[in-house]
Amino acid sequence: MSVICSMIFLDNEMASKGVGCMSYLDFVCGYEDVKAELIRIRNVLYNSDKFEKMGVGMPHGLLLYGDHGMGKTLMAECFIKECDLPVFAISKEEPDCDVVNEIRCAFAEAKNTGKAIVFLDNLDDDADANVYAVLKACMDDCQKAGVFVFAIANDKDNIPDYLLRYGRFDKAIELDNPTAEDTEKILNCYLSQNNCAADVDVKEIAGIMRGNSCADLVMVVNEAAIYACENERKEITQEDLIRACLRKIFDTPEKVTQGNNMELLEATVHEAGHAVVAEIFSPGIVAVTSVRGQSGNCEGVTALKDADNDSGSKMEAMEHLIIRGLAGKAAIEIVLGRVDMGCASDLSIAFHRVERMVDNLCAFGFETYEGPQSSEAVRAKKEQLIATQMGMYYKAAKKILAEHRTFLDKVTEELMRSKILRQKDIKKIRDELAVG
């Protein structure tokens, strides 16, 4: 069975120049550290005689792991093409597939071939102890036969430890969400396959899309193209891309609410609170803030760019995250004088972060660290400290908003009017009010 996958984020500009002496992996946008690791392994496999003369033990297996949509199969395809060896792929997606038998057959054929690659996609999907045991036996049997095993998994923790050792999977490489820089490169690649209007700002979209997978990126570009087609346009605009981000990534409704102005006002004040505190801590960090609704319900979202602009220690950065998260609730209390009834998610996240600081990190002392044998008194003390710290962070959010009330009111006014504010809109407000 051959390996088949779509190379969805190849660097088209590089590919158009021809392969030449370049690596197939060079055609993949971003992930430079991962590609460097793969090329190093490929070089050892490709020039095995040279490395063996130096006493280098040949690698036996590689596990590439990460969440869905990261491009693991793409990386695998490029690596396999680069090695230029016979490939025996094991797939568990065919109906009534006998995985154990397929593993045995693939390894037997690879062993008879000599230097070859056995490829296992989605190794940890529905795999049981029997599958892993057979895989271990087959890998051990082929250790001296020149068979290299390349496996893909979603979570390394699902793989038994006895497979993650020398002689089996010698190396495990994680494929994480693309960095901010890589996100921009990948978006540029996707958008190059479409007609784009002059107003398209890839850097802005990359800021909104921070922390999302490659699959999410292509989904947003495709959704934006659909919007353009629906409106009889031949080009994707920045508005199409932002609309697609809000709909596909943040799941905000399509229509702006026309009725129930009070719900709309509450949602607007809440998001304005998040945006203002974020901007006070890190000017330019807000990528977009929006309030939209459907069927009488209002929802909002405030998307931040990477918090690289946060100055100070990691402790301070964590505190900024917590205070920003509580700013929506604080804004409702300050502006409307009532309790925010739509902040359950914000509170849950904030409490989790404070608990981590109190317990796991011992940021406020060691006496509240909760171990397996901790007493009820320690647990009670920890819970009291968490509540105390939450109260302090909430007061900090209210203080910032009170000191910058003019900024808060102006952001609320403009967001209420337009329903969406981009980074440039917030910067304009900052400049007009001379917010420091």
N, C-alpha and C positions, 0 to 999 in steps of 0.2 A: 504494500500500500504506500503510495507516495504522499509527500507532504504538500498540502494545498492551502494557501492563505492569500489574503489580499494585502498588498503592501500599500497601506492607506496613507502613510505620511512620509513618503519618499521626498527627498529634496529635488524638486523638478529641475531647478537650475543646474545642479550638479549632474543629474542624470542626463540632461541634454548634451553635456560635453563628452559623453561616452565613458565607458568603464575605464579604459586605459589601464594604468597601474593602480587604480584606486580600489579600495575594498567595497564590497557590497554594503557593509555596515556604514560606510561613509555617506551612503545615500539616505540614511535615516536622520531626520532632524533631531538635534539635541541629544541628550543622554550620553554625553561625551565620556563620562567615567565608566559607564556600563559598556559602551562600545570598546573602550580601551582594554577592559578586562577580557572581553570576548575575542578581540584581535590577538591578545597575548596568548590565550589558550589555543586559538587557531594556528598561530605560528608554531607552537610546540607540536601540535598534531601533524601539521603539514611538513615540518622539517624534523621529524622524530629522530632520524639517524644522527643529525647534528647534535641534538640535545642529549640523546642517549650516550654519545661519546663523552659528554661532559658529566655523565653520571646522574642526569636528571631523570627522576621517576616520571613515567608518562601519566598524565591525568586520565582517570577512568570515567568520571562522570561530572556533569554540571547540572545544578538545579537552579532554574530561573523562576523566581516567585514574585508575586505582587497581586494587587486587586484586579478585578475584571476591568477590561478596557484600557490597560496600560500599554498594550502593544507587545506583549510577551511572544505571541505567535509570530509576529513580524520579525522580531529580533532573532527568533529561532530559525526562521526561513533564511534570513540573510547570513547567519552564522553557518548554516548547513551548505548553502550555495558557496560560501567562501572556502569551506573545507574541501569541496569537490571530492567527496567520498560517497560510496554506495550508502543509501539510507533505507532503513527498515522502520516504518512508522507504525505505532500502535494506537488505534483509536477506539474509544469506548462508546462512541456515539451511534454506531450501527445497531439496529434492533437485534435482540437475542445474541448479543456479542459475548463470547466466552473469553473474557479478558485474560484469565490465567493461561489458557491455551494459546492465545495470540502472543502473549509475552514469551512463552517457551519457544514458539515457532520462530518469532522474530530474532531472538537471540541465537537460535540454532543456525538460522540462515546467515546471520551476521558473522558468527564464529567460522563458518565454512568459507565465507568470502575473504576473510582476513581483515585488513583495515576497513572498518565500516562504522556507521553511526546508527544507534538505535534511538528513536525519538518517541517519547511518551508525552502526549498532550493531556492537560488536565489530570495530572497524576492523582491529586487528592480528591477528585470528585467521585464520591460513592465508593472509594476504595476501602477494602476491608483488610484484616490481618493476613488473610490467605494471599491476597494480591501482593502485599508488601513482602511476605515471606518468600514467595516464588521469585519476585524481582531480586531480592537479596541473593538467592541461590544462583540465579542466572548471571548476575553481575560477577559473583565470585568465580563462577565457572569460566567466564570469559576474560578474566583479568590479564592473562598472558596471550590473548588472541588478537590484540589490537582493536578491540571493540570499545568505542566511546559511547556513553549513554548521556543523552540530553533530555531532561525532563522539565516540564512546566507545571507549576502548582500555584494555587491562589494564596496559600498560607503555609509557610515552612513548618509551623508548629504542628501541622497535621501529619507531617512525615515522621516516621519512627526515627529515633536517634541512631539506631544501628545502621541506617542507610546514609546518615550524614557523617561519614568518616572516611579516612583515607582508604582507597581501594574501591570505594563505591562512589558516592557523590563527593568528590574531593573539594568542590567549591560550590557555595550557594550565593547567588547574586540577587539582590532585591531590585525590582523595577518599581519605583515609586512614582507619584504624580510628577509631571514635568515642572521644572522650576519656572519662575516668571520669565526668564530669558528664553527658555525652551518653548514655553507656551506661545510666545510671540512668533518664534520661528515656525512652529507647527501651524499656527493660524495663517501665517503668510503663505505657507505651502498649500493649505486647503483652499484659501481664497484665490490663489493663483489659477485654480481650475475653474473659476467663475469670473464673470464680468462684474467689476466693482466700481461704484461711483467714486468721484474724487474726494468725497467727504469721509470715506472709510478710514478710521483711525485704529489700526491694529493694536497699538500700544494700549489704548483705552479699553478695548475688548479684552485684551490679555489681563489687564488689571481686574476687570470684573470676573474673569474666569479663573482667577488664581485658585490653585488647589484642586482643579478638576482634571479628569482623565483625558487621554487622547480621544477616546470614544465620545466623551462629552463635547469636545471641541468640534469634531466633525459633525456631530448631531446639531449643534448650534448653527454652524455654517449652512448645513442643509436646510434647516428650518428657515433661516433668513432668505435663502434662495426661493423657498416656497412662498414666503410673503411677497417677494418681488414679483414672482410669476402671477400670483393672485391679483396683484394690482397692475397687471399688464405692463410691467417694467422689465427692461432687459439688463438692469444692473442692480446689484445688491447695495443698499445704502447703509449708513451707520445706524439709522433708526431701525432698519430691519434686523441688524445684528443685536442691538440692545434689546429690542422686543423679543428676539429669540432667546437671549440669555435669561431674561426675566421669566419667560414662559417655561423653557425646558430645564433650566438649572434651578431656579428659585420657585418654580411652580406657582407663579402669580397669575391670577385670572386675566383674561384677555380684555375685558371691558371695564371702563372706568365707571364707578358707581354714580348713578344720577340721583338716587334718593338717599334717605337716611343720612343727612349731613352731619349729625352728631357722631355717628360711627366713623365717618370719613375724617372728621376733625380729630377724634381720638387717635386714629391710626397715623394721621399726619404729625401730630404733636409727638407721639411715641417715636416715630422714625427720625424726626428732627432732633430729638434728644440724643439718640444714638450718633447721628451725624455730627452734631456740634461738639460733643465730648471727644469723639474720635479726631476731629480736626484740631481741637485745642491741644491734644496730646501730640499729634503728628500731622501737621499741615499737608494737605494733598493726598491723604490716605484714603479718603472716601472715593470709590470709583463711581458709584451710582446709588441714589436712594429714591425709592418709588413707593407710591400708595395706589393700589388698584383694588377693584372689587367686582363682585358678581353676585347676583341674586340677593342683594341687600347686605352682604357681608364684605367687610373691608379687610384687606391684608396689605402689609407693607414689607419692604426689604431694604436693608442698607448693606451694600457689598463693599468690602474694604480691599485695597490692594495689599500686597505683602507688607507686613508691619516692619519693614527694614528701617523706616524712619524713626521708629521708637528708639529714643536715646536711653542711656543708662544700662543698668544691669538686667539680667534675666528676671530677677525678682520684680523689678519695676515694670518690665514689660508684661508680666503676668498680672500685676495689679491693674495696669491699664486695661487689659482685656476684661477683667472683672468689672471695673468701674464703667467701661463703655457698655457692657452688657446690662448694667442696672440703670443706665441713663434714660432709657425709654420710660420706665416706670417713674423715675424721678421727674421727668418732664411733665408727665400727666399730673402729678401732684402739684408741681409748681405753677403750671399754666392753667389747669382746669380745676385744681383744688379737690381732686377725688382720687380714689384708689384705682389703679390700672388693672382692669379685669382680663387683659389679654397678654399678660407677661409671664405665663407659667413656664414656657420654654426658656426664656431668658433667665428666670430664677433658678431653674433646674441646672442649667449650664454653669451659672455663677456659683451655686452651692457646691457643685462637683469640683470646680477649680479651687475654691477655698478649702474644701476638705482635703484635697491633694496637698495643698500648701501646709495645712495644719498637721496632717498625719504622715503622708509619704515623704515629704520634704523637710518636715520639722522646722519650718520657717519661723515659727514663733516659740520655739523651745522644744525640749525632748520629753517633757512630762506628759504630753498628750499623744505620744506615739502609741498606736494600738497594735499590739502583736497578738499572736494566737492565744496567749494565756492572759491577756489583759483583763483587769477587773472591771466590774460595772462602774466603779468610781472613775476609772480612767476614761471609759466610754462617755460617761456623763460630762466629764471635764472637757473632753474633745468636742462634744456637741455644743457645749456652752461657748467655747472659744470660737467655733465656726460661726455661731450666731452673732457673737460680739464683733468678729471681723466683718461679717456681712453688713452689720449695722454701720460700721465705720466706712466701708466702701460706698454704701448707699448715701451716707452723709457727704462723702467726697464728691459723688456725682451731682448731688443737689447743689453743693457749693459752687462747682464749676458752672453749672447752668445758671445759677443766680447771678454770678459775676459776669456772665456773658448773655444776659437776658435779651439784649437787643439783637445779638447774633441769632439766638434761638427763635425769637419772634419773626425775624426776617426770613430765616430758612423755612419756618412753618408757613408763613404767608406765601412764599414762592412755590413751595411744594404743594400747598393747597390749591394754588392756581393752575400749575402746569402738570401736577401728578407725578412728575419725574424730574430729578435734578442730577445732572452729570457733574463730573469733577470740575469742569470749566465753569459751570454755573455756580457752584459753591465757592470757587476761587473768586469769582466776580463779586459775590456778596462779601466775602472776607475783605477784598480790596476796598470796596465801597465803605465798609464800616471800619477799616483800618484795624482789623482784628490781629493782634500780635501773636 
